[in-house]
Structures are given as C-alpha cells and as structure tokens.
Amino acid sequence: MNAFGLIQIGLILLCTCTTIISSHQCNHLPLQQRKVIENSLRLLDKMGKNFPQQCLREKMSFRFPKQVLQPRQKEAVKVAIEEIFQHIFYIFSKNLTLAAWDGTVLDQFQNGLYQQIEQLESCVIKKHTRYCWSKEVGRLKLKKYFQKIDCFLKDKQHNLCSWEISRAEMRRCLQLIDKVTRKL
C-alpha cells in the first residue's frame, strides 16, 4: 500500500473517531447544559450585588418569547438555546464600564457561555438546516427580544440601572432555559 492510501485510511479513521466522540458529547448535552446554566446563574448572582433600590422605578418588561422553547422537536429547542446563548454573550460583551461588576466573575460567565455555544454549534449544526425551528419565526422573535434589551441599554447609555435590569432579565431567561433543558 502506498503513502497516499495510508493517508486516506488515516483520515477515514480520524473522521470516524471525531464523529463518535462528537456524538458522545452531544448525547450528554442536556446534562452539560444544566451544569452550565446552574454555573451561569451562580455567576450572575456573584457578578453584582443585590438589585439597587434606585433602579426599581426603571424596571421594564421585555417579554421573553417562551414559544421558541416549546417546539415539538428537541433539535429545534437546541437551536433556540444556542441562539439565546449567542445573544446573551453579545449583550454581555460590550459597554460594561458602568456595570460595576466583578470583572473576574464576568469573564468566567462569558467563557462559560462561549464554551456552551461552541458545544451546541458542534452538536446542532448538522441538523440545523433540517429543523429550521419554525422557519425563522423563532429566530426573529428572539432577535426582537434581545434588540429590545440592547436598545434599552443604549437608551439608558449603559448606566448601572440598565445593566442591573438586564442582568435580572438574563437571569429569568436562563431559568426558562433550565426548565426546558430538564425536560429534554
């Protein structure tokens, strides 16, 4: 057998092993998600102090689109969760100077989200086109929800209260994901 033949066999074995490892990791995804969500909720609490009293009058209802986490197909829920994590990561990656949060804890929160996004992408990407969870409707509803939060932050010039309100909203969002993940 020539060198080219050995390289082909090696690539086939590598692809097979990668697929087996990847599918094994994907089988444990709900358990990993629960751990990441629990850790993210803990970090959100640890990141800042108690909700400031002066911010109570500024509270706002963003109305999370719960229906995006209720499709009948598990893969569609995973795609929605991946999308939510991406939006949360985006929100918590900019203009945080007035948030007055613990930077180390914030970094841990962002890193946990990023790792979960990577994990979800590797598990969901293959089936992403097949399920297209409600053909973009869910994606648009999530985008609108997170745009409200982003606009709220911008309108309030990313002040302390706007960040605290957004942190509380992300906590509710992660709690909803946790409920759904436990049912998967």
Disulfide bonds with the S-S distance in Angstrom:
Cys26-Cys123 1.97
Cys55-Cys161 2.00
